[in-house]
């Protein structure tokens, strides 16, 4: 036991306690509830990809430290994917870096590129690791709030422009956006690109849900816009696209100068990870276009099942254009506190969700909103909908 009066936890992390995901998952276990809180599938991805990992293990590929930047096969596959899908040409040797999931890529990018006093503008609600990583880097986060506009959340471009100051170092952009399900339009992205060029800002783009877009929405990487390739760190991962979230294989694509900077921080975090899985993901990225179409169609159908169930249970549902998630407004139920609602929901309905207020600095803006994940088996979603409807009816 230390006798020092100084707190043990680094003061930069003092505002961050146990994540909401841990709290709600524990509630799910305690109550036997259906867990629609954390965004991971309840079935594995393609069998041929899993077998590729088994084959790599048996062949002794990746069982020892892989190269620091990632195995050449995976870096080549990532570059080919960016070229094939978006017309973005990256050199696998100098412009691609493999990371321990997108979370490490985000942390390493912020640690490498942000210094104390720098401001980082992030769209709120934001994935919780953004705030912690900005804090660890000594930066100051400046939230710009996505606000409800009809059946979607929308970015106020004037508010974004006004948030930029002489201290702004970086924009941290997430599209498709977790937790709102919004996909930024070409027009919105063009505005962001023009602002970044005009004010000479770096940009980190979190694109892990790039293949999970629905209906008329399309994913357009920010790096494709004029003047953006040389100032954008593009981040994605295999977890969401191939339903192997536990493998933790992510990546960065950027200019050689940006990749070198990010690698300088990353090498002192994990150094390397997921050796055999890197070989499997290299094969996964070569799957035909029909795989991505099937993934999208399956998730869209699941989205519709859950959206209908939430609507029947009396919640107001925002349209999800991308990601694994639906955001719902609880005010039609006579509720206004999403945190209290989610803590009571397991006992009331046998379902777990996440209050989105925890992803806001301006918590009052997110107070009535709740996030549900639909990356589950259809019958699980149907049972969750039945439980919610029963609870709403007092059953």
For each residue, the residues with C-beta under 8 A, 3 or more apart:
1:
2: 8
3:
4:
5:
6:
7: 11 14
8: 2
9: 13 14
10: 13 14
11: 7 14
12: 135 136 138
13: 9 10 16 132 135 136
14: 7 9 10 11
15: 135
16: 13 128 131 132 135
17:
18: 22 23
19: 22 23 128
20: 23 24 37 128 354 355 358
21: 24 25 37 38 354
22: 18 19 25 26
23: 18 19 20 26 27
24: 20 21 27 28 35 37 38 342 352 353 354
25: 21 22 28 29 35 37 38 352
26: 22 23 29 30
27: 23 24 30 31 33 343 346 352
28: 24 25 31 32 33 34 35 37 346 352
29: 25 26 32
30: 26 27 346
31: 27 28 346 347 350
32: 28 29 350
33: 27 28 345 346 349 350 351 352
34: 28 350 351 352 376 380 383 384 387
35: 24 25 28 38 352
36: 306 351 352 353 372 373 374 376 381 384
37: 20 21 24 25 28 352 353 354 371 373
38: 21 24 25 35 354 373
39: 178 240 323 324 325 373 375
40: 239 245 246 373 375
41: 44 45 243 245 375 376
42: 375 376 377 380
43: 243 377
44: 41 47 50 243 244
45: 41 49 50 242 243 244 284
46: 49 50 242 243 284 287 291
47: 44 50 51
48: 51 52 283
49: 45 46 52 53 242 244 280 281 283 284 287
50: 44 45 46 47 53 54 244 280
51: 47 48 54 55
52: 48 49 55 56 279 280 283 284
53: 49 50 56 57 247 276 277 279 280
54: 50 51 57 58
55: 51 52 58 59 279
56: 52 53 59 61 62 275 276 277 279 280
57: 53 54 60 61 62 63 276
58: 54 55
59: 55 56
60: 57 63
61: 56 57 275 276 279
62: 56 57 66 71 274 275 276 277 278 279
63: 57 60 275 276
64: 275
65: 271 272 275
66: 62 70 71 272 275 278
67: 70 71 72 272
68: 263 267 271 272
69: 75 96 97 98 263
70: 66 67 74 75 96 97 98 251 272 278
71: 62 66 67 74 75 98 275 278 279 282
72: 67 75 76 92
73: 76 77 278 279 282
74: 70 71 77 78 98 249 251 278 279 281 282 285
75: 69 70 71 72 78 79 92 93 96 97 98 251
76: 72 73 79 80 92 282
77: 73 74 80 81 281 282 283 285 286
78: 74 75 81 82 90 92 96 98 251 253 285
79: 75 76 82 83 89 90 91 92 95 96 253
80: 76 77 83 84 285 286
81: 77 78 84 85 285
82: 78 79 85 86 88 89 90 221 234 253
83: 79 80 86 87 88 89 90
84: 80 81
85: 81 82
86: 82 83 220 221 223 224
87: 83 224
88: 82 83 221 223 224 229 234 253
89: 79 82 83
90: 78 79 82 83 95 96 253
91: 79 94 95 96 256
92: 72 75 76 78 79 95 96
93: 75 96
94: 91 256 259
95: 79 90 91 92 253 254 255 256 259
96: 69 70 75 78 79 90 91 92 93 251 252 253 259
97: 69 70 75 105 251 252 253 254 259 262 263 266
98: 69 70 71 74 75 78 249 250 251 278
99: 102 104 105 108 250 251 252 266 270 273
100: 103 104 248 249 250 269 270 273 274
101: 104 105 237 239 248 249 250
102: 99 105 106 206 208 235 236 237 239 250
103: 100 106 107 129 250
104: 99 100 101 107 108 248 250 266 269 270 273
105: 97 99 101 102 108 109 235 237 250 251 252 262 266
106: 102 103 109 110 129 130 133 172 204 206 235
107: 103 104 110 111 129 133 136 265 269
108: 99 104 105 111 112 252 262 263 265 266 269
109: 105 106 112 113 204 233 235 252 262 265
110: 106 107 113 114 120 133 134 136 137 139 170 172 204
111: 107 108 114 133 136 137 265
112: 108 109 261 262 264 265 266
113: 109 110 169 170 202 204 233 258 261 262
114: 110 111 118 120 134 137 138 139 169 170
115: 118 137 138 139 169
116: 137 138 139
117: 138 139 140 167
118: 114 115 137 138 139 140 167 168 169 170
119: 139 140 141 142 165 167 168 169 170
120: 110 114 134 139 140 141 142 168 169 170 171 172
121: 141 142 143 144 160 163 164 168 170 171 172
122: 126 130 131 134 141 142 143 144 171 172
123: 126 143 144 145 146 155 172 173 174 177
124: 143 144 145 146 359 360 361 362 365 366
125: 146 179 180 356 359 360 366 369
126: 122 123 130 131 143 172 174 359
127: 130 174 178 179 206 359
128: 16 19 20 131 132 358 359
129: 103 106 107 132 133
130: 106 122 126 127 133 134 141 172 174
131: 16 122 126 128 134 135 141 361
132: 13 16 128 129 135 136
133: 106 107 110 111 129 130 136 137
134: 110 114 120 122 130 131 137 139 140 141 172
135: 12 13 15 16 131 132 138 139 141
136: 12 13 107 110 111 132 133
137: 110 111 114 115 116 118 133 134
138: 12 114 115 116 117 118 135
139: 110 114 115 116 117 118 119 120 134 135 169 170
140: 117 118 119 120 134 167
141: 119 120 121 122 130 131 134 135 361
142: 119 120 121 122 163 168
143: 121 122 123 124 126 360 361 362
144: 121 122 123 124 155 156 159 160 163
145: 123 124 156 159 360 362 365
146: 123 124 125 153 154 155 177 180 182
147: 153 154 156 365
148: 152 153 154 318 329
149: 152 153 154
150:
151: 317 318 319
152: 148 149 180 181 182 318 319 321
153: 146 147 148 149 177 180 181 182 318 327
154: 146 147 148 149 182
155: 123 144 146 159 160 182 184 188
156: 144 145 147 159 160
157: 160 161 188 191
158: 161 162
159: 144 145 155 156 162 163
160: 121 144 155 156 157 163 164 191 192 195
161: 157 158 164 195
162: 158 159
163: 121 142 144 159 160 168
164: 121 160 161 168 195 199 201
165: 119 168
166:
167: 117 118 119 140
168: 118 119 120 121 142 163 164 165 171 199 201
169: 113 114 115 118 119 120 139 201 202
170: 110 113 114 118 119 120 121 139 201 202 203 204
171: 120 121 122 168 192 195 196 201 202 203 204
172: 106 110 120 121 122 123 126 130 134 203 204 206
173: 123 184 192 203 204 205 206 222
174: 123 126 127 130 177 178 205 206
175: 182 183 184 189 205 207 219 322
176: 181 182 183 207 209 210 212 213 217 219 321 322 323
177: 123 146 153 174 180 181 182 183 184 322 323
178: 39 127 174 181 209 323 324 325
179: 125 127 323 325 327 354 356 359 371
180: 125 146 152 153 177 318 325 327 356
181: 152 153 176 177 178 318 319 320 321 322 323 325 326 327
182: 146 152 153 154 155 175 176 177 321 322
183: 175 176 177 213 217 218 219 321 322
184: 155 173 175 177 188 189 192
185: 188 189
186: 189 190 218 220
187: 190 191
188: 155 157 184 185 191 192
189: 175 184 185 186 192 193 220 222 225
190: 186 187 193 194 225
191: 157 160 187 188 194 195
192: 160 171 173 184 188 189 195 196 203 222
193: 189 190 196 197 222 225 226 227 228
194: 190 191 197 198
195: 160 161 164 171 191 192 198 199 201
196: 171 192 193 199 200 201 202 203 227 228 231 232
197: 193 194 200 226 227 228 231
198: 194 195
199: 164 168 195 196
200: 196 197 231
201: 164 168 169 170 171 195 196 231
202: 113 169 170 171 196 231 232 233 258
203: 170 171 172 173 192 196 222 228 231 232 233
204: 106 109 110 113 170 171 172 173 232 233 235
205: 173 174 175 221 222 223 232 233 234 235
206: 102 106 127 172 173 174 235
207: 175 176 210 219 221 234 235 236
208: 102 235 236 237 239 240 241 250
209: 176 178 212 213 219 240 322 323 324
210: 176 207 213 219 221 236 241
211: 219 240 241 292 295 296
212: 176 209 240 241 295 296 299 322 323 324
213: 176 183 209 210 217 218 219 296 321 322
214: 217 296 299 300 303 320 321 322
215: 300 321
216:
217: 176 183 213 214 321 322
218: 183 186 213
219: 175 176 183 207 209 210 211 213 322
220: 86 186 189 224
221: 82 86 88 205 207 210 224 234
222: 173 189 192 193 203 205 225 228 232 234
223: 86 88 205 228 229 232 234 253
224: 86 87 88 220 221 228 229
225: 189 190 193 222 228
226: 193 197
227: 193 196 197 230 231
228: 193 196 197 203 222 223 224 225 231 232
229: 88 223 224 232 255
230: 227 255
231: 196 197 200 201 202 203 227 228
232: 196 202 203 204 205 222 223 228 229 254
233: 109 113 202 203 204 205 252 254 258 262
234: 82 88 205 207 221 222 223 252 253 254
235: 102 105 106 109 204 205 206 207 208 250 251 252
236: 102 207 208 210 241 250 251
237: 101 102 105 208 240 241 248 249 250 251
238: 241 242 244 247 249 250 277 281 284 285
239: 40 101 102 208 242 243 244 245 246 247 248 249 250
240: 39 208 209 211 212 237 243 245 324
241: 208 210 211 212 236 237 238 284 292 295
242: 45 46 49 238 239 281 284
243: 41 43 44 45 46 239 240 375
244: 44 45 49 50 238 239 247 249 277 280
245: 40 41 239 240 248
246: 40 239
247: 53 238 239 244 274 277 280 281
248: 100 101 104 237 239 245 273 274 277
249: 74 98 100 101 237 238 239 244 273 274 277 278 281
250: 98 99 100 101 102 103 104 105 208 235 236 237 238 239
251: 70 74 75 78 96 97 98 99 105 235 236 237
252: 96 97 99 105 108 109 233 234 235 258 259 262
253: 78 79 82 88 90 95 96 97 223 234 259
254: 95 97 232 233 234 258 259 262
255: 95 229 230 258 259
256: 91 94 95 259 260
257: 260 261
258: 113 202 233 252 254 255 261 262
259: 94 95 96 97 252 253 254 255 256 262 263
260: 256 257 263 264
261: 112 113 257 258 264 265
262: 97 105 108 109 112 113 233 252 254 258 259 265 266
263: 68 69 97 108 259 260 266 267
264: 112 260 261 267
265: 107 108 109 111 112 261 262 268 269
266: 97 99 104 105 108 112 262 263 269 270 271
267: 68 263 264 271
268: 265 271
269: 100 104 107 108 265 266
270: 99 100 104 266 273
271: 65 68 266 267 268
272: 65 66 67 68 70 275
273: 99 100 104 248 249 270
274: 62 100 247 248 249 277 278
275: 56 61 62 63 64 65 66 71 272 278 279
276: 53 56 57 61 62 63 279 280
277: 53 56 62 238 244 247 248 249 274 280 281
278: 62 66 70 71 73 74 98 249 274 275 281 282
279: 52 53 55 56 61 62 71 73 74 275 276 282 283
280: 49 50 52 53 56 244 247 276 277 283 284
281: 49 74 77 238 242 247 249 277 278 284 285
282: 71 73 74 76 77 278 279 285 286
283: 48 49 52 77 279 280 286 287
284: 45 46 49 52 238 241 242 280 281 287
285: 74 77 78 80 81 238 281 282
286: 77 80 282 283
287: 46 49 283 284 291 292
288: 291
289: 292 293
290: 293 294
291: 46 287 288 294 295
292: 211 241 287 289 295 296
293: 289 290 296 297
294: 290 291 297 298
295: 211 212 241 291 292 298 299
296: 211 212 213 214 292 293 299 300
297: 293 294 300 301
298: 294 295 301 302
299: 212 214 295 296 302 303 324 374 375
300: 214 215 296 297 303 304
301: 297 298 304 305 378
302: 298 299 305 306 374 375 376 378 381
303: 214 299 300 306 307 320 326 374
304: 300 301 307 308
305: 301 302 308 309 374 378 381 382 385
306: 36 302 303 309 310 326 372 374 381 384 385
307: 303 304 310 311 317 320 326
308: 304 305 311 312 385
309: 305 306 312 313 381 382 384 385 386 388 389
310: 306 307 313 315 317 326 328 372 385 388
311: 307 308 314 315 316 317
312: 308 309 385 389
313: 309 310 385 388 389 391 392
314: 311 332 333 392
315: 310 311 328 329 330 332 333 370 388
316: 311 328 329 331 332
317: 151 307 310 311 326 327 328 329
318: 148 151 152 153 180 181 326 327 328 329
319: 151 152 181
320: 181 214 303 307 323 325 326 327 374
321: 152 176 181 182 183 213 214 215 217
322: 175 176 177 181 182 183 209 212 213 214 217 219
323: 39 176 177 178 179 181 209 212 320
324: 39 178 209 212 240 299 373 374 375
325: 39 178 179 180 181 320 371 372 373 374
326: 181 303 306 307 310 317 318 320 371 372 374
327: 153 179 180 181 317 318 320 356 369 370 371 372
328: 310 315 316 317 318 369 370 371 372
329: 148 315 316 317 318 332 368 369
330: 315 333 335 336 338 341 368 369 370
331: 316 334 335 336 368
332: 314 315 316 329
333: 314 315 330 392
334: 331
335: 330 331 338 340 341 368
336: 330 331 367 368
337: 340 341 367 368
338: 330 335 341 342 355 356 357 366 367 368 369 370
339: 342 343 355 357 358 367
340: 335 337 343 344
341: 330 335 337 338 344 345 355 370
342: 24 338 339 345 352 353 354 355 370
343: 27 339 340 346
344: 340 341 347 348
345: 33 341 342 348 349 351 352 353 391
346: 27 28 30 31 33 343 349 350 351 352
347: 31 344
348: 344 345 391
349: 33 345 346 387 388 390 391
350: 31 32 33 34 346 387
351: 33 34 36 345 346 384 387 388
352: 24 25 27 28 33 34 35 36 37 342 345 346
353: 24 36 37 342 345 370 371 372
354: 20 21 24 37 38 179 342 358 370 371 372
355: 20 338 339 341 342 358 366 369 370 371
356: 125 179 180 327 338 359 360 366 369 370 371
357: 338 339 360 363 366 367 369
358: 20 128 339 354 355 363 366
359: 124 125 126 127 128 179 356 366
360: 124 125 143 145 356 357 363 365 366
361: 124 131 141 143
362: 124 143 145 365 366
363: 357 358 360 366 367
364: 367
365: 124 145 147 360 362
366: 124 125 338 355 356 357 358 359 360 362 363 369
367: 336 337 338 339 357 363 364
368: 329 330 331 335 336 337 338
369: 125 327 328 329 330 338 355 356 357 366
370: 315 327 328 330 338 341 342 353 354 355 356
371: 37 179 325 326 327 328 353 354 355 356
372: 36 306 310 325 326 327 328 353 354 384
373: 36 37 38 39 40 324 325 376
374: 36 299 302 303 305 306 320 324 325 326 381
375: 39 40 41 42 243 299 302 324
376: 34 36 41 42 302 373 380 381 384
377: 42 43 380 381
378: 301 302 305 381 382
379: 382 383
380: 34 42 376 377 383 384
381: 36 302 305 306 309 374 376 377 378 384 385
382: 305 309 378 379 385 386
383: 34 379 380 386 387
384: 34 36 306 309 351 372 376 380 381 387 388
385: 305 306 308 309 310 312 313 381 382 388 389
386: 309 382 383 389 390
387: 34 349 350 351 383 384 390 391
388: 309 310 313 315 349 351 384 385 391 392
389: 309 312 313 385 386 392 393
390: 349 386 387 393 395
391: 313 345 348 349 387 388 394 395
392: 313 314 333 388 389
393: 389 390
394: 391
395: 390 391
